[in-house]
Amino acid sequence: MAYDRLLRKRPLPFPLTEVDILSASDDELMTMSRDMGLSMSLDEMHTVRDYFHKEGRVPTDIELQSLGQAWSEHCCYKSSRVILKEFLLGIEHPDVLSRGDAGVMVFDDDYAYALRIESHNHPSAIEPYGGAATGIGGILRDVVCMGAQPVALIDPLCFGPVDRKEELPPGVKHPRYLVSGVVAGIRDYGNRVGVPTLSGGFFFDPRYTGNCLVNVGCVGIVPRDEITQNFVGGPGEVMILCGGRTGRDGIHGVTFASAELKETSDEDSRGAVQLGDPITKEPLMHACLEVNRRKLITGMKDLGGGGLSCVVGEMALEAGCGSEVRLDRVPLKEEGLAPWEIWVSESQERMMLAAKEENVPEILDIFRTWDVLATPVARTIPQKRTRVFWDDELIFDMDLEFLTGGPLYCRPHTVSKPEGLEVDEWPELPDRNRVLLSLLSDLNVASKEWAIRQYDHEVRGATVLRPLTGHINRVGPGDASVIQPVLGRWKGLGISVGCNPWFTALDPYNGGLSSLDEACRNLVATGCRPHSLSNCLNFGNPEKPDRLGQFREAVRGFGELARHLNLPIPSGNVSLYNEAPGGVVLPTPMIMGLGRIDDVRKAVSSDMKHEGSALYLVGKTKKEMGGSLIYRLFGGKGGQVPGVEFDRLSLSMNLLLKAMDKGLVRSCHDCSDGGLAVAVAEMCIAGDIGAELNLGPISGKDLDVALFSESNSRWVAEVPVGKEGEFETLMGDLVQRIGRSGGTKLIAPVAGIDLKVEEMRQRWSEPLAKIMG
Amino acid sequence: MRPEDVKVCVLRIEGTNCEDETFNAFKILGADPEKVHLNQLDGHAPELMQRSLEDYDVLALPGGFSAGDYIRAGAIFAARIRSALSVDLTRFVEQEKPVIGICNGFQILVELGLLPAFEETMSPMPTAALFTNDSARFECRPTLLRNDNRGNCLFTSRIPKGEVVMFPSAHAEGKLLSMDPDLVERLDDNDQIVFRYVDQDGEQSGYPWNPNGSPDDVAGICNPAGNVLGLMPHPERALSRFTHPDWTRGYEKEEGDGLAVFRSIMDHVRG
């Protein structure tokens, strides 16, 4: 090793090395950063050197490792924070109760809900089953540490085409293998912990082949007087590590997540993927919630990225103090771990509790009853420092503000003009029956029943609207899922996902707008009023100016619309460096929307209900074909990417919700991929009822635009016989009558569409199941 | 007996995960349910938290993945109950107190030998098993069930014979098999068959109406005395009409189909 001369082993019965960075050359600093897995830049290494120069001593390996964790993109958002601050943070709303590890929002006078979505992309690209499972594990802990009982899981996933035949880039795994592993990981973890998987999505595109995206969201419910904090109460408290043992799995997870994937990532970084154990997690959640309910703790936080090294410092500093840690007391999976490995390990199923001394025995009793380990490992001190001891040896002694401060970058970015403003090349289309059937059987539209049925979406017995809706064993796609989270109360919570990566690739600003528009549309389609958001922003390497430009523009669009709609974003996550051999992923601003409905008995599902109802289009269709599914499928080029008229969206949502509240809408579905034609077809499939469409005196391309454009802020609504007048008066010029339900076929005479519902169902139902088996 | 005097033990260990909704089912009917960890019944909990099975009127084994179900579904929980509680539990069943096992709870009852229990209250060895679904994977789907019991089972006294109800299913191992080739016939002779999977016309129709391939579409069975019920589908997930999968298409009453099972239990206990 090039810097051997700088290392000195302390004569102790355990491995501990002092690293003389004070006399290291720049070359040696960089080699050190790489070989020790710190992933720090030269400037960052200089800052560290200057700090220890001031301290007047050389650091230990455990101290350097701790800095590598704390200063990673994953932990400190050093590239994204400036942009997030400008556009997303600080949307104030009186219903925001906490912006902790998960956001917490008012549900009603007595209850609150917690929400958060984050990524687990890189681990899942290497080891899909474990990566996805531990993704679920991590997001559950974020919600539990607010004091909330998890009540819903949300899993939007992006993969390369599952039917890919061509050879794969080196080191890249086949999408079919990844899909099957990820779905199994979510199934086996989510089902075992007893939290329903209620929403999500599948996005298929060749640009996700090398670096799949696995985003995991969770929603919890908590009585408002049980919301807890993620930090200690003050000095003199005991910190109790509980849950799983600590091992070598998940070392350097955060630094692995903060770099591009390489050909050799599989071999290099498999150790960075943690191992999940839902049967430790399940009782751990019970025990944590029970000690919180009994007011025995002052705060709790989960051990996620960076493990102990992050949680101990952050919990103490937030309360203006520090802590002394007895690292030798941490229960281990195996003997022989070096202190630094214990300190940064991301072994799963662990939580840290803070408590007053007098409550510790009762806490330990409760954990014992649940057969879950709980071990006091640290004590808080008035100084803002972390000191780590092994037996009596001090092996770590750092200023917390320096340790958790981390660098902040204003990296250069470039924004290119959306291509569609100059080019708009219309594709060659076959007859419209074939177009519609192709759209329905495209994997991005086709039924996800193969996956959905493997997830328990009914556990907890509170599911009111589910991802699939309609007749038993003859279903179509729903919009948002709705739960009734508090027994005996009719108030409901709606959960949706919105994202359009294709729009975002062509026009990041409009892509950001569209993703939020979709999250809102899905909620409103079920009768839920959008209330708050969480986001997982998946982009490429921020050190490349064009990638950062996409990120900035997408965030700007999303943030401006969120502010206009007064939707706070009390939690979120950024995942950068989503690049692999074969290229960068589509820019993917995944947005999770939460909405409320006063009475779930008024919720509306997307399946068509009656013969003879009037069908209306809510919203305006424009020639905005850029990024649309028919352009992608049939070879169109460029085109305007759909934008959003902010005021019109607000007004449409308000009036449509009012109409639903008055019982004027029997079914409703949003227009997204494939436009109006696919929306109506899906309502027919779900309701097992046909429809006749009449789009007025238009023909040719205008008719194709009307049928297949993916303009935002649009829904199809079914209005029962006799209510048409009231509906039209309420909605005014926002709606256009487009036809009538009935029969066994979807017919649009002028457009030449004439398809049996049964045939559409077959084409929509089969593709994914056929490939996945 | 007043409803609030009916004490229900909702038994759990790690991985039991349907205890809240099972608790709710009894709570809605005014009973006094309690979620009890097995450690509280076998002396492993701190003194204040210890409980005794004989103090309860009803035992409910909720769904979930007890101990992860990594061996055979329900096997570990059953082994732990057997070693700690078999005397208490046998007495509990012989006193004709109701025992209900839902999903994983059904698997546990079979592993325990409390079902089908042709020869004695608790067979020393399991005589049947809930085997992997024909689809070889976890299936979460609404299932329609026909009450085929002729009157022996106390848990369906509120459901007319032949009536079809909806309880959702969600399991990977729900196919009732036995070395005994006459299992279904014997169950039928003893009036131990309670529910069969059917289609919307009330007819036995195979997959997907029967989500696991269980022989003769058997979804739930009771013991010969009729006071131990095991079933794969989840009545506790259908307490309200608004958790039924197709309620938006119209409904006649706000009560969910599943509540009738718990009402029947209450009727029996209250006498």
Interface residues (C-beta under 8 A of the other chain):
Chain A: R187 N191 R192 V193 G194 P278 I279 T280 E282 P283 D365 R368 T369 W370 D371 V372 I452 R453 Q454 Y455 D456 H457 E458 V459 R460 G461 A462 T463 V464 L465 R466 T469 G470 H471 I472 N473 Q484 L487 G488 V600 R601 A603 V604 S605 D607 K609 S667
Chain B: I13 E14 G15 N17 C18 D20 E21 N24 K27 I28 H37 N39 Q40 H44 A45 P46 M49 G63 G64 F65 A67 G68 D69 Y70 R137 F138 E139 C140 R141 P142 L144 M166 P168 A170 Q200 P208 W209 H234 E236 R237 A238 L239 S240 F242 T243 P245 D246 T248 R249 G250 E254
